[in-house]
Structures are given as C-alpha cells and as structure tokens.
Amino acid sequence: MSSKRPPAPPPQLPGFTYLELLGSGGFADVYLYEQHLPRRKVAVKVLLPERMAGGSVEQFTAEANVMAMLSTHPAIVTIYQAGLADDQRPYLVMENCPRPNLQVRYRAAAFSVAEALRVGIQVAAAVETAHRAGILHRDIKPANILVTEYNRPALTDFGIATTTDGGDETAAMSIPWSPPEAFGDQPDSGVRSDVYALGATIYTLLAGRSPFEEPGGRNTAADLIHRIETMPAAPLERADVPASLQQALARALAKSPSARFDSAVSFARALQRVQIELAHSVTPIDILDDSPEAEDEEDTDGELTRVRGIVSIEPTTAPPAGSTRRKDRTDAVSPFAPSAAAAAPAAPTEADHTVLRPSAGERDATVRRPRTLDAAPEQTVQRRQPAAPSSAPAGADSDVAAVPPGGASTGGTEPEQRPRSRSWLWISLGAVAAALVVAVVVVASMLQPPATAEPEDSPAPTSAPQDPLAGFVPRVGDLAGAASGDQVTFTWTNPDPVEGDTYLWYPVTLDGAGAPQRVDTATVAVPADPSGRTCIEVQLVRSNGGAGDAVRGCTP
C-alpha cells in the first residue's frame, strides 16, 4: 500500500449516501456509505481509476464472485451487491464491520488463550468452507480478519484468491504470514499454505508479533524471508499457553507442507482439543458438508463439528428440523403396544416393533404407521331378568341366576339358589379399617416427644440487584481536531468517567491503522498528514480491561 497518494474521490452511487473514508490500499479505496433501502451502513470497496487497465478489473470481478459464493458463512464478510459507478469504476457493497480488526487488536494487547482459540476455530471454518468450494485465500493475516458488531471474526479481502488447481503464484502477498514455499524460485500455494498462514495468524494474536519478527532486531523483508525459510518458529513465551497448543502451532508452521495439518478443519479440531483440555467452552466448526455420508479419518469428535445443511421441517420427522441418520434399534417400545400389566404375553405384533422414521433421502416416501391390535371378540353378557313376583318372598333379592355362556336358558322349573348379599362384608371391612386408624393415631400421640418451640424462619438471603449494563463501556464523545501549523490537536469527552480510565488512540492513514498508543488525558497532538486530512481513532479503556467502540475523528 502506498502512503503518498491521496484517496480517490468517492463515487456517486444511486441509493447510497457517502459518509467517510474507511481505508485505502494499492488497488482500491474503501468508503463508508449509508444505504437508503434498506437503511443501513455499508462498506463500499471501489477500484482505483489507475487500476482500470490490465487485469485488475477481472481480478476485482473475480473477488466479487468469490465473496458472493462464500459470504453466507458466519465468519466471512457478507457482500450485498456489486456494480459500476457513474465513472465506470467497479465497486463492491459489503457488510460494515465497525470494530477494530485483529491487526489493531493484537498491536494494542496480546489475545487471551481462550479468545485466540475461539477466533482460530471460527476462521478455520471459513477457510475450510472456501477450500471445499475450490478457493484458496492466499492472504490470511490479522488485518484481513475484521470484527462484526457482534464481536465475531469475519474473513475478508479475497482479492488475490485463486482456485485450488492453479492461479498466478506471483500475486501480492504479506511476507510475515506467508509460508516458505511462497518464496521459492517457482512459488507454490495450496490448501496447506493457507493452513500455514492461519497458524501464523493465531501465533501473532498470542505473541503480539508475527512468528519470525524479532523485537528490537532487524525485520526487513529480506530478514523475515530468510528466517521463514530456514528457522523454526520460536515457542510462545507465555506460561498460560499449554504444550498441546504449542505443538499444534508448530505443526501448522512446519517448513514442509506435508508435515502440516492436511486441512483447515483438521487444524480446527486440534484447537478444539486444546479447549477441552483447558475446560473451555468448545467452539463449533461451521462448515457445509457436500457429502454427508463421508467420514473423516481424524474426526474422532464428530459432535464438535456443526455441519450446516439445508433444513427441512416436516411434521413426520423427529426432530422436526435437520438431517439425521437412521439408527437400527430393537429395544424401542412402540407407544401402541399394550403394557405388561394390562396384557398377557402374546405373539409379537407389528405394533411391538420400532417404527423407522424416514431419513433425509426418504422424506417423499409414505410413512407406514403400525396397525392397531385386532380387537378381541366381544363376549355378550346377558343381564339377569327380574324374578317372577309370585315366587319371590317379600323383601328378597330380585336377581336370578346368570344365563350360561351359550346364552340359552336351562328351561328347568327348579328354582336357583340366590347369591348371598355381600353388603355386610364391605361394612365389616370399613369398620375394621376405621378402628385401625384410630389405634394408630392414639399410639403415635403417646410415643411423640413433647413439642418444642419451632425456631422462627430466618429471612431468605437476598442478593443485590444486578445491573445488566455494569460492564458496558461507552464510546468517547465530541471527538474533534484543530490544526495548528504542522500539528493537529484532537480532543474528546468521556461520557461516564470512572477512576482508572485511559484512552487508546491510533492514527489512521492511507496505510491503514497505525500503532496504538495509550494516554490518560482526553487530548492528544499528532503530526498533520501530508495529504491534508488527518484522522485518528480513540477508544475508552477501563481499568478492568473493558474497552468501548472506537470513534474516528478527522480534520478538516
């Protein structure tokens, strides 16, 4: 990127209003616009006028197509649309990621192990998604990982991406994160080259510098290339980095591509195992699976990979969404089967077997439901007929003998013996039960010790109400600059001063964000930019490490 040229004027785009410049590079400028419908802030990348000749337009178009193919992934910047401005410059309308990118973050302070693992797994899933689509990124580095409003990493800048089976290997590269094979007489790149760059990026987040940068030493391009080609990466000098993470990074940064992880998802699984070892929450790997039946040899923790596919909701599936694999089970009990207490053992029926629900490929087939058990033959019970009044004595029961199972009367004239009334039996049982209850109550009262006074209930412990906004750090306000000669003085206000507050600021130039610096007061003086436009970004930082969103101020 060049620090000499001024940014190109922003183009007039129908349906968009220009707000400010976000950054500039060697091929394009990036501006912040407000889209009218739907109303939202977007980042617009516009090709430079001097880059219109040659193959830059085709490269810009290829970037638009690649991002459109991949941007549905949660860790890849979303592209909304592309087109030609009125001055015929190509542009891309992309998701606006307002938080500082990972380059700004690691220059301010090294990442914690937990956050570096989370970010590494999420970006690895994005890289794996690109690889499965046949795309190599070839420029993975902290500056190309933006951060969304919801604090999720978002991989961007597919400007020099190429297909996995070929491409221009002499395209621009970022030396500190490039693999050794990129500097050979015949530069080469592949899936494992992206794995190297991803490992170098995670190393950088933890170390606060690139893997082969020597603090206080010579770090020219030639020095870095020599170390990348000949020296192993030094272990991280942090006591909280476990040996398993050191080994995973060393494997990702191996000099020989064959010694590295064979895929980004394999690297992500190694990082997940470190999370498990440290008892951290395991970050899922979001990937699209083009071949659901294929099993990866190293996928011993398949439940840790969240394979995203087409979701179909049908009332006959359980669970109602997502693809499931059918498992043969013989121990399931059908809800239509009679319970053991209510039915005697019988020959197995169709209702005793497991009902197989349709798999993902059989959803159009009819689900055969189990038929119900055949009803038992009804047994007719003929009720007793009232006895003839002439033969029954007064007050006697009016019941007669039951009709035989055949349903025919015996036809005899001999009177049948009446069944004995059982009312007396129920009355006797009730009286005995009442007597037992009375006896138990009397005995229990005799054996019970004298009652003691019950202690008064102590009040339930209460906790102070929690403030859901207690950890919120506001943004600085009223950021403005005033030029005086070759100096520009910026001032701002703290909307909620707290003891220990400091401010992290860094200059924003055509080269991007500069090195961050910390101050205690709400003012700073910086050299005026030769382009005539001086910009800085300021964050409010609390003593507990919390930081507010960065606010940009420019002059004039």
C-alpha positions as CSV (number, residue, x, y, z in Angstrom):
1,M,0.0,0.0,0.0
2,S,1.1,3.5,-0.7
3,S,1.2,6.3,1.8
4,K,1.9,9.0,-0.8
5,R,-1.2,9.1,-2.9
6,P,-4.4,10.8,-1.7
7,P,-7.6,8.7,-1.7
8,A,-9.7,8.9,-4.9
9,P,-12.9,10.9,-4.6
10,P,-15.9,8.7,-3.6
11,P,-18.2,7.8,-6.5
12,Q,-21.8,8.9,-6.6
13,L,-23.9,5.7,-6.1
14,P,-27.7,5.7,-6.6
15,G,-29.4,4.8,-3.4
16,F,-26.4,5.5,-1.2
17,T,-25.0,8.5,0.7
18,Y,-21.3,8.8,1.2
19,L,-20.2,9.2,4.9
20,E,-16.4,8.9,5.2
21,L,-13.2,7.1,4.1
22,L,-12.5,3.8,5.9
23,G,-9.2,2.9,4.3
24,S,-7.1,2.7,1.2
25,G,-4.9,0.0,-0.4
26,G,-2.8,-0.5,-3.5
27,F,-5.8,-1.5,-5.6
28,A,-8.9,0.1,-4.1
29,D,-10.3,2.5,-1.6
30,V,-12.9,1.6,1.0
31,Y,-15.6,4.1,2.0
32,L,-18.5,4.1,4.5
33,Y,-21.9,4.8,2.8
34,E,-25.4,4.7,4.1
35,Q,-27.8,2.7,2.1
36,H,-31.2,4.2,1.7
37,L,-33.3,1.0,1.3
38,P,-32.9,-1.0,3.5
39,R,-31.4,1.7,5.6
40,R,-28.1,0.6,7.0
41,K,-24.4,1.5,6.9
42,V,-22.3,-0.4,4.4
43,A,-18.6,-0.6,3.4
44,V,-18.1,0.1,-0.4
45,K,-14.8,-1.1,-2.0
46,V,-14.0,0.9,-5.2
47,L,-11.3,0.1,-7.7
48,L,-8.8,2.9,-8.2
49,P,-9.0,4.7,-11.6
50,E,-5.3,4.0,-12.4
51,R,-6.0,0.3,-11.9
52,M,-8.7,0.1,-14.5
53,A,-6.2,-1.1,-17.1
54,G,-4.7,-4.5,-17.3
55,G,-6.2,-7.4,-15.4
56,S,-7.3,-5.5,-12.3
57,V,-11.0,-5.3,-13.4
58,E,-11.1,-9.0,-14.0
59,Q,-9.4,-9.6,-10.6
60,F,-12.0,-7.3,-8.9
61,T,-14.8,-9.1,-10.6
62,A,-13.4,-12.5,-9.5
63,E,-13.3,-11.2,-5.9
64,A,-16.9,-10.2,-6.1
65,N,-17.9,-13.7,-7.4
66,V,-15.8,-15.5,-4.8
67,M,-17.2,-13.4,-1.9
68,A,-20.8,-13.9,-3.2
69,M,-20.2,-17.6,-3.3
70,L,-18.8,-17.8,0.3
71,S,-20.3,-14.8,2.2
72,T,-23.2,-16.7,3.7
73,H,-20.7,-18.2,6.1
74,P,-20.9,-16.5,9.5
75,A,-17.1,-15.9,9.6
76,I,-16.8,-14.4,6.1
77,V,-17.7,-10.8,5.3
78,T,-21.1,-10.6,3.5
79,I,-21.3,-9.0,0.1
80,Y,-24.6,-7.3,-0.7
81,Q,-24.2,-6.2,-4.3
82,A,-21.7,-5.1,-7.0
83,G,-21.8,-2.9,-10.0
84,L,-20.2,0.0,-11.9
85,A,-20.3,3.6,-10.7
86,D,-21.2,6.5,-12.9
87,D,-17.5,7.0,-13.6
88,Q,-17.3,3.3,-14.7
89,R,-15.3,2.2,-11.6
90,P,-16.3,-1.2,-10.3
91,Y,-17.4,-1.4,-6.7
92,L,-18.5,-3.9,-4.1
93,V,-21.1,-3.2,-1.4
94,M,-20.2,-5.2,1.7
95,E,-21.1,-5.7,5.4
96,N,-19.8,-2.9,7.6
97,C,-17.6,-4.3,10.4
98,P,-17.1,-1.3,12.7
99,R,-14.9,-2.8,15.4
100,P,-11.1,-2.7,15.1
101,N,-9.7,-5.5,13.0
102,L,-7.4,-8.1,14.5
103,Q,-4.3,-6.3,13.5
104,V,-5.3,-3.3,15.5
105,R,-6.3,-5.5,18.4
106,Y,-3.1,-7.5,18.7
107,R,-0.9,-4.4,18.4
108,A,-2.8,-3.0,21.4
109,A,-2.5,-6.1,23.5
110,A,-2.0,-9.8,23.0
111,F,-5.1,-12.0,23.0
112,S,-6.0,-14.4,25.8
113,V,-5.7,-18.1,25.0
114,A,-9.5,-18.5,25.2
115,E,-10.2,-15.8,22.6
116,A,-7.3,-16.8,20.3
117,L,-8.7,-20.4,20.2
118,R,-12.2,-19.2,19.6
119,V,-11.2,-16.9,16.7
120,G,-8.9,-19.5,15.3
121,I,-11.6,-22.2,15.1
122,Q,-14.1,-19.8,13.6
123,V,-11.7,-18.5,10.9
124,A,-10.5,-22.1,10.2
125,A,-14.1,-23.0,9.5
126,A,-14.3,-20.1,7.0
127,V,-11.1,-21.2,5.3
128,E,-12.3,-24.8,5.1
129,T,-15.5,-23.6,3.5
130,A,-13.5,-21.7,0.9
131,H,-11.3,-24.8,0.2
132,R,-14.4,-27.0,-0.2
133,A,-15.6,-24.5,-2.8
134,G,-12.2,-24.8,-4.6
135,I,-10.9,-21.4,-3.4
136,L,-7.5,-20.6,-1.8
137,H,-7.4,-17.3,0.1
138,R,-3.6,-16.9,-0.1
139,D,-3.5,-13.7,2.1
140,I,-4.7,-14.8,5.6
141,K,-3.4,-12.3,8.1
142,P,-4.8,-10.3,11.1
143,A,-5.5,-7.2,9.0
144,N,-7.8,-9.3,6.8
145,I,-9.9,-10.5,9.7
146,L,-12.5,-7.9,10.5
147,V,-14.8,-7.9,13.6
148,T,-18.6,-7.6,13.3
149,E,-20.8,-5.7,15.6
150,Y,-21.5,-8.9,17.5
151,N,-17.7,-9.5,18.1
152,R,-17.4,-12.3,15.6
153,P,-14.4,-12.5,13.2
154,A,-15.1,-12.1,9.5
155,L,-12.6,-13.1,6.9
156,T,-12.3,-10.6,4.0
157,D,-10.1,-9.5,1.1
158,F,-10.3,-12.3,-1.4
159,G,-8.6,-10.0,-3.9
160,I,-5.8,-12.4,-4.7
161,A,-7.7,-15.6,-4.1
162,T,-7.4,-18.3,-6.7
163,T,-8.7,-21.8,-7.4
164,T,-7.1,-24.7,-5.7
165,D,-5.9,-26.2,-9.0
166,G,-4.0,-23.2,-10.4
167,G,-3.5,-19.5,-10.5
168,D,-1.0,-16.7,-10.5
169,E,1.5,-17.5,-7.8
170,T,3.3,-14.2,-8.2
171,A,0.4,-12.2,-6.9
172,A,0.9,-9.8,-3.9
173,M,1.5,-11.5,-0.5
174,S,2.0,-10.5,3.1
175,I,5.5,-11.7,3.9
176,P,5.3,-12.1,7.8
177,W,2.4,-14.7,7.4
178,S,3.4,-16.3,4.1
179,P,4.8,-19.9,4.0
180,P,8.3,-20.8,2.8
181,E,7.1,-22.3,-0.5
182,A,5.8,-18.8,-1.4
183,F,9.4,-17.5,-1.7
184,G,10.9,-20.3,-3.9
185,D,12.1,-19.9,-7.5
186,Q,8.8,-21.4,-8.5
187,P,6.3,-20.1,-5.9
188,D,3.7,-22.6,-4.9
189,S,0.5,-22.5,-2.9
190,G,-2.2,-24.9,-1.8
191,V,-4.5,-25.9,1.0
192,R,-1.6,-26.3,3.4
193,S,-0.3,-22.9,2.5
194,D,-3.5,-21.4,3.9
195,V,-3.1,-23.6,6.9
196,Y,0.3,-22.1,7.5
197,A,-0.9,-18.6,7.2
198,L,-3.8,-19.4,9.6
199,G,-1.3,-20.8,12.1
200,A,0.9,-17.8,11.8
201,T,-2.1,-15.5,12.4
202,I,-3.1,-17.3,15.6
203,Y,0.6,-17.2,16.7
204,T,0.6,-13.5,16.1
205,L,-2.6,-12.9,18.2
206,L,-1.0,-14.7,21.2
207,A,2.6,-13.3,20.8
208,G,1.7,-9.7,19.8
209,R,4.0,-10.0,16.8
210,S,4.4,-12.2,13.7
211,P,6.2,-15.6,14.2
212,F,9.6,-14.5,12.8
213,E,9.6,-10.9,13.8
214,E,12.4,-10.2,16.4
215,P,11.5,-7.4,18.8
216,G,14.3,-4.8,18.7
217,G,16.0,-6.6,15.8
218,R,16.2,-6.2,12.0
219,N,12.9,-7.0,10.5
220,T,13.3,-6.1,6.9
221,A,11.6,-8.1,4.2
222,A,14.8,-10.0,3.4
223,D,15.4,-10.8,7.1
224,L,11.9,-12.1,7.5
225,I,12.1,-14.3,4.4
226,H,15.4,-15.7,5.5
227,R,14.0,-16.7,8.9
228,I,10.8,-18.1,7.4
229,E,12.8,-20.3,5.1
230,T,15.5,-21.5,7.5
231,M,14.5,-21.1,11.1
232,P,11.7,-22.8,13.2
233,A,9.2,-20.6,14.9
234,A,10.2,-20.0,18.5
235,P,7.8,-21.3,21.1
236,L,5.4,-18.8,22.7
237,E,6.9,-17.3,25.8
238,R,3.7,-17.4,27.8
239,A,3.1,-19.6,30.9
240,D,-0.7,-19.9,30.1
241,V,-0.1,-21.5,26.7
242,P,-0.3,-25.3,27.1
243,A,2.1,-27.7,25.4
244,S,-0.7,-29.0,23.2
245,L,-1.3,-25.6,21.7
246,Q,2.4,-25.1,21.2
247,Q,2.5,-28.4,19.3
248,A,-0.5,-27.5,17.2
249,L,1.0,-24.2,16.2
250,A,4.4,-25.8,15.5
251,R,2.8,-28.4,13.2
252,A,0.8,-25.7,11.3
253,L,4.1,-23.7,10.9
254,A,6.2,-26.6,9.7
255,K,8.6,-25.8,6.8
256,S,7.4,-28.8,4.7
257,P,3.8,-28.6,3.6
258,S,3.5,-32.4,4.1
259,A,4.3,-32.0,7.8
260,R,1.4,-29.6,8.4
261,F,-2.3,-30.3,9.0
262,D,-3.8,-31.6,5.8
263,S,-6.8,-29.3,6.0
264,A,-8.1,-26.3,7.9
265,V,-10.8,-28.4,9.6
266,S,-8.1,-30.8,11.0
267,F,-6.3,-27.8,12.4
268,A,-9.6,-26.5,13.9
269,R,-10.2,-29.9,15.6
270,A,-6.7,-29.7,17.2
271,L,-7.6,-26.3,18.6
272,Q,-10.9,-27.8,19.9
273,R,-8.9,-30.5,21.8
274,V,-6.9,-27.8,23.5
275,Q,-10.2,-26.1,24.5
276,I,-11.4,-29.4,26.0
277,E,-8.1,-29.8,27.8
278,L,-8.4,-26.4,29.3
279,A,-12.1,-26.9,30.2
280,H,-13.2,-24.1,27.9
281,S,-16.4,-23.9,26.0
282,V,-15.9,-25.8,22.8
283,T,-16.3,-23.6,19.7
284,P,-18.3,-25.4,17.0
285,I,-16.9,-25.6,13.4
286,D,-19.3,-24.2,11.0
287,I,-18.9,-25.9,7.6
288,L,-21.0,-27.1,4.7
289,D,-20.9,-30.8,4.1
290,D,-21.2,-31.6,0.4
291,S,-21.0,-35.4,1.1
292,P,-22.9,-36.2,4.3
293,E,-22.0,-39.8,4.3
294,A,-18.3,-39.3,4.0
295,E,-16.4,-39.8,7.3
296,D,-13.1,-38.0,8.0
297,E,-10.5,-40.3,9.4
298,E,-9.4,-37.9,12.1
299,D,-12.9,-36.9,13.1
300,T,-13.0,-38.6,16.4
301,D,-15.0,-35.8,17.9
302,G,-17.7,-35.5,15.3
303,E,-20.1,-33.9,17.7
304,L,-17.9,-30.9,17.9
305,T,-18.4,-30.1,14.2
306,R,-21.6,-28.3,13.3
307,V,-22.4,-29.2,9.7
308,R,-24.8,-26.7,8.2
309,G,-27.0,-28.0,5.5
310,I,-30.5,-27.5,4.1
311,V,-33.1,-27.6,6.8
312,S,-36.4,-29.1,6.0
313,I,-39.3,-29.0,8.5
314,E,-41.8,-31.8,8.2
315,P,-44.4,-33.0,10.7
316,T,-43.4,-36.6,10.3
317,T,-39.8,-36.2,11.3
318,A,-38.3,-36.1,14.8
319,P,-36.6,-33.9,15.5
320,P,-38.6,-31.6,13.1
321,A,-35.6,-29.9,11.5
322,G,-32.2,-31.0,10.3
323,S,-30.9,-34.2,8.7
324,T,-30.5,-37.3,10.9
325,R,-29.1,-40.7,10.3
326,R,-31.3,-43.7,10.8
327,K,-30.1,-46.0,13.5
328,D,-31.4,-49.6,13.8
329,R,-32.8,-50.1,17.2
330,T,-34.5,-53.2,18.5
331,D,-35.1,-52.1,22.1
332,A,-37.6,-49.4,21.5
333,V,-41.1,-49.8,22.7
334,S,-44.0,-48.7,20.5
335,P,-46.5,-46.3,22.1
336,F,-49.2,-48.5,20.6
337,A,-48.0,-51.7,22.4
338,P,-50.1,-52.8,25.4
339,S,-48.4,-52.6,28.8
340,A,-47.2,-55.7,30.5
341,A,-49.5,-55.2,33.4
342,A,-52.6,-55.0,31.2
343,A,-51.9,-57.7,28.7
344,A,-50.7,-61.3,29.0
345,P,-47.6,-62.3,26.9
346,A,-48.7,-62.9,23.3
347,A,-47.1,-63.4,19.9
348,P,-45.3,-60.3,18.7
349,T,-47.4,-58.0,16.6
350,E,-46.5,-55.2,14.2
351,A,-47.0,-52.7,17.0
352,D,-44.2,-54.3,19.0
353,H,-41.5,-53.2,16.5
354,T,-39.7,-50.0,16.2
355,V,-41.2,-47.5,13.7
356,L,-38.5,-46.3,11.4
357,R,-38.9,-42.7,10.5
358,P,-37.9,-41.5,7.1
359,S,-34.3,-40.5,6.5
360,A,-33.3,-37.3,4.7
361,G,-33.4,-39.0,1.3
362,E,-36.8,-40.8,2.0
363,R,-38.9,-37.8,3.0
364,D,-41.1,-38.2,0.0
365,A,-41.9,-41.7,0.8
366,T,-45.1,-42.6,2.7
367,V,-44.6,-43.2,6.4
368,R,-46.2,-46.5,7.2
369,R,-47.8,-46.4,10.6
370,P,-48.3,-49.5,12.7
371,R,-51.7,-51.0,12.6
372,T,-53.6,-51.3,15.8
373,L,-54.1,-54.6,17.6
374,D,-57.1,-56.7,16.5
375,A,-59.9,-56.2,18.9
376,A,-60.8,-59.3,20.9
377,P,-64.2,-61.0,20.1
378,E,-66.9,-59.4,22.2
379,Q,-68.4,-61.6,24.9
380,T,-72.0,-60.9,25.3
381,V,-73.1,-60.8,28.9
382,Q,-76.8,-61.1,29.3
383,R,-78.1,-59.3,32.3
384,R,-80.3,-61.1,34.8
385,Q,-84.0,-60.9,34.4
386,P,-86.2,-60.0,37.3
387,A,-87.7,-63.0,39.1
388,A,-91.4,-63.7,39.0
389,P,-93.1,-61.8,41.8
390,S,-95.3,-64.7,42.6
391,S,-92.4,-67.0,43.6
392,A,-90.2,-64.4,45.5
393,P,-90.9,-63.7,49.1
394,A,-91.3,-60.2,50.3
395,G,-88.0,-58.3,50.7
396,A,-86.0,-60.9,48.9
397,D,-83.4,-60.1,46.1
398,S,-84.9,-59.9,42.7
399,D,-81.8,-61.3,40.9
400,V,-82.0,-64.6,39.1
401,A,-79.2,-67.0,38.2
402,A,-76.9,-65.9,35.3
403,V,-77.6,-67.3,31.9
404,P,-75.0,-69.9,30.8
405,P,-72.3,-68.8,28.3
406,G,-74.2,-70.2,25.5
407,G,-76.9,-67.7,26.0
408,A,-79.8,-70.2,26.3
409,S,-81.9,-70.7,29.4
410,T,-81.8,-74.1,31.2
411,G,-85.5,-74.2,31.0
412,G,-85.9,-76.0,34.3
413,T,-88.6,-75.2,36.8
414,E,-86.3,-75.9,39.8
415,P,-85.6,-72.5,41.5
416,E,-81.9,-71.5,41.5
417,Q,-80.2,-70.5,44.8
418,R,-79.9,-66.8,45.2
419,P,-76.3,-65.3,45.7
420,R,-75.5,-64.2,49.2
421,S,-75.5,-60.5,49.7
422,R,-72.0,-59.0,50.3
423,S,-73.1,-55.7,51.8
424,W,-72.3,-57.0,55.3
425,L,-68.7,-57.8,54.2
426,W,-68.0,-54.2,53.0
427,I,-69.5,-52.8,56.1
428,S,-67.3,-55.0,58.3
429,L,-64.1,-54.1,56.4
430,G,-64.9,-50.4,56.8
431,A,-65.4,-50.7,60.5
432,V,-62.1,-52.6,60.9
433,A,-60.2,-50.0,58.9
434,A,-61.6,-47.2,60.9
435,A,-60.6,-48.9,64.2
436,L,-57.1,-49.4,62.9
437,V,-56.7,-45.8,62.0
438,V,-57.9,-44.7,65.5
439,A,-55.5,-47.1,67.1
440,V,-52.5,-45.8,65.1
441,V,-53.3,-42.2,65.9
442,V,-53.6,-42.9,69.6
443,V,-50.3,-44.9,69.7
444,A,-48.5,-42.2,67.7
445,S,-49.6,-39.5,70.1
446,M,-48.4,-41.4,73.1
447,L,-45.0,-42.0,71.6
448,Q,-44.4,-38.5,70.3
449,P,-42.0,-36.4,72.4
450,P,-43.1,-33.1,73.9
451,A,-43.4,-30.5,71.3
452,T,-40.6,-27.9,71.2
453,A,-40.9,-24.4,70.0
454,E,-40.1,-24.1,66.4
455,P,-37.4,-21.6,65.6
456,E,-38.5,-18.7,63.6
457,D,-37.8,-18.8,59.9
458,S,-34.7,-16.9,59.1
459,P,-35.1,-14.5,56.3
460,A,-34.0,-15.8,52.9
461,P,-30.7,-14.5,51.8
462,T,-31.0,-11.8,49.3
463,S,-28.5,-10.5,46.8
464,A,-28.1,-7.0,45.5
465,P,-29.9,-6.5,42.2
466,Q,-27.6,-6.9,39.2
467,D,-27.0,-4.1,36.8
468,P,-27.1,-5.5,33.2
469,L,-25.2,-2.5,31.9
470,A,-22.5,-2.7,34.6
471,G,-19.8,-3.9,32.1
472,F,-20.8,-1.6,29.3
473,V,-18.1,0.8,28.2
474,P,-19.3,3.8,26.3
475,R,-17.7,5.4,23.3
476,V,-15.9,8.7,23.7
477,G,-17.8,11.8,22.5
478,D,-17.2,15.0,20.8
479,L,-14.0,13.9,19.1
480,A,-12.7,16.8,17.0
481,G,-9.3,18.1,15.8
482,A,-7.9,21.5,15.3
483,A,-4.9,22.1,13.1
484,S,-2.1,24.5,14.2
485,G,0.9,24.6,11.9
486,D,2.3,21.0,11.3
487,Q,0.4,19.7,14.4
488,V,-3.2,18.7,14.9
489,T,-4.7,18.6,18.4
490,F,-7.6,16.2,19.0
491,T,-9.9,16.5,22.0
492,W,-12.8,14.3,23.2
493,T,-15.0,13.8,26.2
494,N,-15.7,10.9,28.5
495,P,-19.4,10.4,28.9
496,D,-19.1,8.3,32.0
497,P,-15.8,8.9,33.8
498,V,-14.6,6.2,36.1
499,E,-11.4,6.1,38.2
500,G,-8.6,4.4,36.2
501,D,-10.0,5.3,32.7
502,T,-7.4,5.6,29.9
503,Y,-7.7,6.2,26.2
504,L,-6.2,4.1,23.4
505,W,-5.7,6.0,20.2
506,Y,-4.0,5.3,16.9
507,P,-3.6,7.3,13.7
508,V,-5.5,6.3,10.6
509,T,-3.6,6.9,7.3
510,L,-3.7,5.6,3.8
511,D,-1.6,2.7,5.0
512,G,-4.4,1.7,7.5
513,A,-4.3,1.9,11.2
514,G,-1.1,2.9,12.9
515,A,0.5,1.7,16.2
516,P,-1.9,2.3,19.1
517,Q,-0.8,4.5,22.0
518,R,-2.3,5.0,25.5
519,V,-2.9,8.3,27.2
520,D,-4.5,9.4,30.4
521,T,-6.0,12.7,29.3
522,A,-8.7,13.3,26.7
523,T,-6.4,15.1,24.3
524,V,-3.5,14.3,22.0
525,A,-1.4,16.2,19.5
526,V,-0.3,14.4,16.3
527,P,1.7,15.5,13.2
528,A,-0.5,16.7,10.4
529,D,-0.9,14.2,7.5
530,P,0.8,15.4,4.2
531,S,-2.4,14.6,2.4
532,G,-4.2,17.4,4.2
533,R,-6.6,15.1,6.0
534,T,-5.5,13.8,9.5
535,C,-7.5,11.1,11.2
536,I,-7.3,9.2,14.4
537,E,-9.5,6.6,16.2
538,V,-10.0,6.7,20.0
539,Q,-11.3,4.0,22.4
540,L,-12.2,4.4,26.1
541,V,-10.4,1.7,28.2
542,R,-11.4,0.8,31.7
543,S,-9.0,-0.4,34.4
544,N,-10.6,-3.9,34.2
545,G,-9.6,-4.2,30.5
546,G,-13.0,-3.4,29.0
547,A,-13.0,-1.1,26.0
548,G,-15.6,0.8,24.2
549,D,-16.1,1.0,20.4
550,A,-13.5,3.0,18.5
551,V,-14.6,6.5,17.4
552,R,-12.9,8.1,14.4
553,G,-12.2,11.8,14.0
554,C,-10.7,13.6,11.0
555,T,-9.7,17.1,10.1
556,P,-10.7,19.1,8.2
